[in-house]
Amino acid sequence: MPRRLGNLLFLAVLLLCACPRRGPDRPKVLQYGPYRAVQLHDPELLGVSGLAIEGQDLLVVTEREHRFLRLRGDSEGAYQIVERKPVQGVKRHRDLESLARLGKGRYAIGTERDEERKRDRIQFFEESRTALTSTRTISLNVKELFGMRPKDNQGVEGLCSSAGYLVAAIETVKTNEAGERLAPIAVLGPGQSVFAPAWVRLITDTGKLSALHCRKVEAGLDAIAIERHYGVMRVIRFLVPLAPQGEVLEAAVMRDLEDVYQKLGQPNFEGIERFDDGSLVLVSDNDNGGRDGPTVLLFVPPDP
């Protein structure tokens, strides 16, 4: 082959490799009024549950495949996987349900099991160049702390960290004598080994907590959560005391996302994060006994 022709072919291959992904796997960016949605069809994104951010990168874990994935946005507003690592040290029967970034290369992950039980576990991980490796595990005794057992596939659905505090949200809901629906919240303070309990009074008749974000403020921990069920989609906000004693916390609707949620086909959002400018990002779990549509990222602008 002549040298000039070979150089041209080599250049053509480089140009093809540099092009954004096209075809059925290409992320699709949709705009619904102020909301931007990104549908991700990458087969690796199966059963995403849990979300954290590092700069502008999105960090997620997959429930059953036990993988840690880093997503990065491009100039077209789409996101693609730029890094993938196994999550090591988790028993196969445990699903990864929530993710909190504790610092550079340090994470906590909440888990659940497909059986009735007294407790669930939160595992701590350190990141290397090749994997996330478990360093220790703590037990969250839901029966002892809240007087109830977690239901099948309802575990540590939300997890957040700020200023050394770790807050866990349990998906199983309790209804009190007054008919109020309460969601359990557990707080672990810096250097502590025992969780302190609180309850969140839910807004809707059927919703459950599926994701949690928090930031320490002077009065406590400013928490944002997803309250969702089939046909229900709210982002709620409440203040968590630094040392709760079983009190009921009042929540308010921060964003009613019912309309865009329906337009997107009711994705099962199971992760939420807040950027420094106050905007939010949510991520969906598309594993409903098998792949059920794309993974969806929903970007919510800050309050005006």
Backbone torsions as a table, in degrees:
resi	resn	phi	psi	omega
1	MET	NA	131.5	177.9
2	PRO	-58.4	145.4	-176.6
3	ARG	-59.4	-40.4	-176.8
4	ARG	-63.9	-41.0	179.4
5	LEU	-66.2	-39.3	178.6
6	GLY	-63.3	-40.7	178.5
7	ASN	-63.8	-39.5	179.5
8	LEU	-65.2	-41.0	178.2
9	LEU	-64.3	-40.8	178.6
10	PHE	-62.2	-42.4	178.7
11	LEU	-63.6	-39.0	179.8
12	ALA	-64.1	-40.0	178.2
13	VAL	-63.5	-41.6	178.6
14	LEU	-62.2	-41.9	-179.5
15	LEU	-65.4	-39.4	178.4
16	LEU	-64.8	-40.5	-179.7
17	CYS	-67.0	-29.6	-177.5
18	ALA	-81.7	-13.1	-177.2
19	CYS	-72.5	147.4	174.6
20	PRO	-62.0	154.6	-179.9
21	ARG	-63.4	134.0	177.3
22	ARG	-119.7	178.2	176.7
23	GLY	86.2	-164.8	-172.0
24	PRO	-64.9	-24.6	-178.8
25	ASP	-86.7	-6.2	-178.2
26	ARG	-67.5	130.0	176.2
27	PRO	-57.1	144.0	-179.3
28	LYS	-112.8	124.7	-178.9
29	VAL	-100.8	126.4	-178.1
30	LEU	-124.1	146.0	178.6
31	GLN	-120.2	124.6	176.3
32	TYR	-122.3	90.1	-175.9
33	GLY	60.4	-125.2	-179.2
34	PRO	-79.4	-6.5	-174.5
35	TYR	-98.6	135.9	175.2
36	ARG	-111.1	128.0	178.0
37	ALA	-115.7	140.9	176.2
38	VAL	-122.5	118.2	176.7
39	GLN	-93.4	121.5	-176.7
40	LEU	-108.5	121.3	-176.3
41	HIS	-104.2	7.3	-179.3
42	ASP	-60.0	126.7	-177.9
43	PRO	-62.4	-20.8	177.4
44	GLU	-69.6	-23.6	-177.9
45	LEU	-88.3	73.6	179.1
46	LEU	-118.6	119.1	176.9
47	GLY	73.9	41.4	176.2
48	VAL	-70.0	128.7	177.5
49	SER	-148.1	111.7	-175.1
50	GLY	113.2	140.0	-174.8
51	LEU	-150.7	138.4	171.6
52	ALA	-141.3	166.1	177.7
53	ILE	-127.3	149.4	173.2
54	GLU	-137.3	104.7	-170.2
55	GLY	66.6	-122.2	175.4
56	GLN	-102.8	-0.8	177.6
57	ASP	-77.4	146.3	174.9
58	LEU	-104.4	132.3	-178.9
59	LEU	-115.0	129.0	-178.1
60	VAL	-136.0	160.8	171.3
61	VAL	-124.4	152.9	178.0
62	THR	-103.0	137.7	-171.3
63	GLU	-56.7	-59.5	-168.5
64	ARG	-100.4	-25.1	179.2
65	GLU	-82.5	-12.7	178.5
66	HIS	54.4	58.7	-179.8
67	ARG	-126.4	147.2	176.3
68	PHE	-108.9	124.6	-175.3
69	LEU	-126.0	139.5	175.3
70	ARG	-108.4	125.3	179.9
71	LEU	-109.6	139.7	-178.8
72	ARG	-131.8	137.3	-179.6
73	GLY	-78.3	156.6	177.4
74	ASP	-118.2	-176.8	-175.6
75	SER	-67.3	-16.5	-179.4
76	GLU	-95.0	2.7	179.2
77	GLY	86.7	2.7	178.6
78	ALA	-90.7	170.6	178.6
79	TYR	-130.1	144.6	176.8
80	GLN	-139.8	157.4	177.8
81	ILE	-70.9	127.2	177.1
82	VAL	-116.1	-9.0	179.6
83	GLU	-156.2	141.0	-179.3
84	ARG	-141.8	135.6	-179.2
85	LYS	-145.0	145.9	174.6
86	PRO	-73.0	148.2	173.5
87	VAL	-99.0	111.0	-170.7
88	GLN	-102.2	144.2	175.4
89	GLY	97.4	15.2	177.9
90	VAL	-110.7	131.8	178.6
91	LYS	-64.5	144.6	-172.2
92	ARG	-61.2	-29.9	-176.8
93	HIS	-81.4	-1.1	177.8
94	ARG	-98.0	131.4	175.0
95	ASP	-91.0	142.9	174.5
96	LEU	-86.5	120.4	-170.9
97	GLU	-114.6	-24.0	-175.1
98	SER	-152.7	156.8	-173.9
99	LEU	-140.8	132.3	174.3
100	ALA	-130.2	131.9	176.1
101	ARG	-88.5	122.0	-176.4
102	LEU	-94.1	-19.2	-176.8
103	GLY	164.6	-174.2	-178.6
104	LYS	-59.7	113.9	176.1
105	GLY	73.0	15.6	180.0
106	ARG	-128.2	134.5	-174.4
107	TYR	-141.5	156.6	167.7
108	ALA	-121.0	140.5	-179.1
109	ILE	-129.6	127.8	175.6
110	GLY	-90.3	147.3	-174.2
111	THR	-127.2	171.3	173.1
112	GLU	-151.4	167.2	177.2
113	ARG	-132.3	158.2	-179.5
114	ASP	-90.4	62.2	177.2
115	GLU	-168.6	156.9	175.1
116	GLU	-73.4	143.1	-172.3
117	ARG	-161.2	173.5	178.4
118	LYS	-92.6	-28.4	-169.7
119	ARG	-143.2	159.7	169.4
120	ASP	-125.8	169.9	-174.1
121	ARG	-122.2	146.3	172.7
122	ILE	-116.7	126.8	-178.2
123	GLN	-112.0	147.1	-179.7
124	PHE	-109.6	142.4	-171.8
125	PHE	-134.8	150.0	169.5
126	GLU	-117.4	140.9	-175.8
127	GLU	-97.4	132.4	172.1
128	SER	-113.8	-172.9	179.6
129	ARG	-66.8	-21.4	-171.9
130	THR	-119.3	-14.9	-172.8
131	ALA	-163.3	166.4	163.3
132	LEU	-102.4	123.5	-175.0
133	THR	-116.5	131.1	-178.9
134	SER	-68.5	133.4	179.9
135	THR	-109.6	-30.2	176.0
136	ARG	-163.4	163.6	-178.9
137	THR	-133.1	137.5	172.9
138	ILE	-120.3	150.2	-177.2
139	SER	-102.1	133.2	174.0
140	LEU	-106.6	102.6	-176.1
141	ASN	-84.0	92.5	-176.1
142	VAL	-65.9	-38.3	-179.8
143	LYS	-62.5	-45.0	-178.0
144	GLU	-72.5	-38.6	-173.8
145	LEU	-80.0	-36.5	-172.7
146	PHE	-121.9	-3.0	178.8
147	GLY	70.3	29.9	-178.9
148	MET	-151.1	157.9	177.3
149	ARG	-102.8	139.3	173.6
150	PRO	-65.0	138.7	177.4
151	LYS	-77.1	167.5	177.1
152	ASP	-52.7	134.4	176.2
153	ASN	57.6	29.1	174.1
154	GLN	-132.1	91.9	-175.1
155	GLY	-118.5	-137.2	179.7
156	VAL	-79.7	82.5	-171.3
157	GLU	-78.3	-25.0	178.1
158	GLY	-131.0	144.7	-179.0
159	LEU	-151.3	132.6	177.3
160	CYS	-145.5	160.4	-178.2
161	SER	-142.5	140.5	176.0
162	SER	-158.4	131.6	176.3
163	ALA	52.3	36.0	177.7
164	GLY	88.0	-5.9	177.0
165	TYR	-90.9	142.0	177.0
166	LEU	-121.1	128.1	-179.2
167	VAL	-121.4	130.4	-179.8
168	ALA	-117.8	137.2	176.7
169	ALA	-111.7	128.9	179.6
170	ILE	-97.4	136.2	-175.5
171	GLU	-74.4	-33.0	-178.2
172	THR	-64.3	134.4	-175.2
173	VAL	-106.5	144.2	174.8
174	LYS	-110.8	137.8	174.3
175	THR	-106.9	122.8	-178.1
176	ASN	-84.4	-177.3	-175.6
177	GLU	-64.3	-25.2	179.5
178	ALA	-84.4	1.0	-179.7
179	GLY	83.2	9.6	179.7
180	GLU	-82.3	139.0	179.5
181	ARG	-94.3	122.8	-173.9
182	LEU	-121.6	135.9	178.5
183	ALA	-107.1	130.6	-178.6
184	PRO	-73.1	137.7	174.7
185	ILE	-128.4	134.4	179.4
186	ALA	-123.4	134.7	-176.7
187	VAL	-117.1	130.5	175.1
188	LEU	-116.9	114.5	-177.5
189	GLY	-80.8	167.3	-179.9
190	PRO	-57.9	128.3	177.6
191	GLY	75.3	3.1	-178.9
192	GLN	-93.6	160.0	179.1
193	SER	-121.2	-3.6	-178.2
194	VAL	-121.2	132.3	178.7
195	PHE	-76.1	148.9	173.5
196	ALA	-110.2	136.7	-172.5
197	PRO	-93.6	153.8	168.9
198	ALA	-154.0	169.1	178.0
199	TRP	-128.4	146.7	174.2
200	VAL	-110.5	125.3	176.1
201	ARG	-76.1	116.7	-175.1
202	LEU	-74.8	156.3	-174.2
203	ILE	-86.9	-39.4	-171.5
204	THR	-102.0	173.6	-178.4
205	ASP	-82.7	-18.0	-174.4
206	THR	-131.2	-14.0	-172.5
207	GLY	-68.4	154.2	174.5
208	LYS	-132.5	156.6	178.5
209	LEU	-73.4	132.7	-178.6
210	SER	-127.7	-3.0	179.2
211	ALA	-167.1	157.6	-173.5
212	LEU	-149.5	139.3	171.6
213	HIS	-134.9	144.9	178.6
214	CYS	-148.0	153.5	174.1
215	ARG	-137.5	136.4	178.5
216	LYS	-73.5	131.4	173.8
217	VAL	-125.7	178.5	-175.6
218	GLU	-60.4	-36.8	-175.1
219	ALA	-87.6	-7.9	-178.1
220	GLY	153.2	-136.6	179.9
221	LEU	-117.0	116.1	178.7
222	ASP	-78.7	109.2	-172.7
223	ALA	-108.7	140.7	173.9
224	ILE	-123.9	133.9	-176.9
225	ALA	-139.2	158.1	170.4
226	ILE	-93.6	127.4	169.7
227	GLU	-111.7	113.7	-173.2
228	ARG	-145.5	157.2	170.7
229	HIS	-161.9	179.0	178.4
230	TYR	-59.8	119.1	-179.8
231	GLY	84.7	0.7	-179.0
232	VAL	-124.8	130.6	-179.9
233	MET	-152.9	102.1	178.1
234	ARG	-129.3	147.2	164.5
235	VAL	-103.7	120.8	-177.3
236	ILE	-113.2	161.9	-176.3
237	ARG	-136.9	140.0	179.7
238	PHE	-156.6	161.5	-178.9
239	LEU	-104.0	125.0	-179.5
240	VAL	-101.1	124.2	175.5
241	PRO	-63.3	151.6	179.6
242	LEU	-71.0	-26.0	178.3
243	ALA	-135.6	72.6	-177.2
244	PRO	-67.4	158.5	-179.2
245	GLN	-132.3	39.9	176.1
246	GLY	88.1	10.8	-178.4
247	GLU	-73.8	163.1	176.8
248	VAL	-94.9	126.1	-177.7
249	LEU	-97.2	136.4	179.7
250	GLU	-87.9	130.3	179.8
251	ALA	-108.6	153.8	175.3
252	ALA	-128.4	150.6	177.3
253	VAL	-73.3	120.3	176.4
254	MET	-88.0	-43.8	176.4
255	ARG	-144.7	128.7	171.6
256	ASP	-95.3	108.3	-174.8
257	LEU	-103.8	20.7	-175.9
258	GLU	-55.6	-44.8	-174.0
259	ASP	-65.6	-52.1	-178.9
260	VAL	-68.1	-32.2	176.8
261	TYR	-60.4	-43.3	178.6
262	GLN	-68.7	-41.0	-179.8
263	LYS	-63.6	-29.0	179.8
264	LEU	-85.5	-1.4	179.3
265	GLY	87.8	25.1	177.3
266	GLN	58.5	57.0	174.9
267	PRO	-64.8	150.7	-177.7
268	ASN	-89.1	87.8	-175.9
269	PHE	-73.1	126.6	-176.5
270	GLU	-135.0	19.8	174.4
271	GLY	-152.9	142.9	178.6
272	ILE	-145.8	141.5	175.4
273	GLU	-143.5	158.9	179.5
274	ARG	-122.4	128.7	176.8
275	PHE	-81.3	169.4	-177.2
276	ASP	-62.1	-27.4	-179.4
277	ASP	-83.2	3.1	179.5
278	GLY	92.0	-7.5	177.1
279	SER	-74.0	158.3	-176.4
280	LEU	-117.4	155.7	169.6
281	VAL	-135.0	136.0	178.3
282	LEU	-119.5	150.6	176.6
283	VAL	-130.9	145.6	-176.6
284	SER	-105.7	155.8	173.9
285	ASP	-100.7	118.6	-175.9
286	ASN	-103.6	16.3	179.1
287	ASP	-102.4	103.5	178.8
288	ASN	-120.6	64.6	-172.0
289	GLY	74.0	23.4	-173.7
290	GLY	142.1	167.1	-177.1
291	ARG	-63.7	126.5	-178.0
292	ASP	-125.1	76.9	179.6
293	GLY	80.9	-170.9	-177.6
294	PRO	-81.0	163.4	164.4
295	THR	-75.5	135.3	-175.8
296	VAL	-116.6	130.1	167.9
297	LEU	-102.2	131.3	177.5
298	LEU	-121.7	121.0	-179.3
299	PHE	-102.4	124.7	-176.0
300	VAL	-113.5	122.6	-177.6
301	PRO	-68.8	160.5	178.8
302	PRO	-68.1	160.8	175.8
303	ASP	-59.6	140.1	-180.0
304	PRO	-65.9	NA	NA
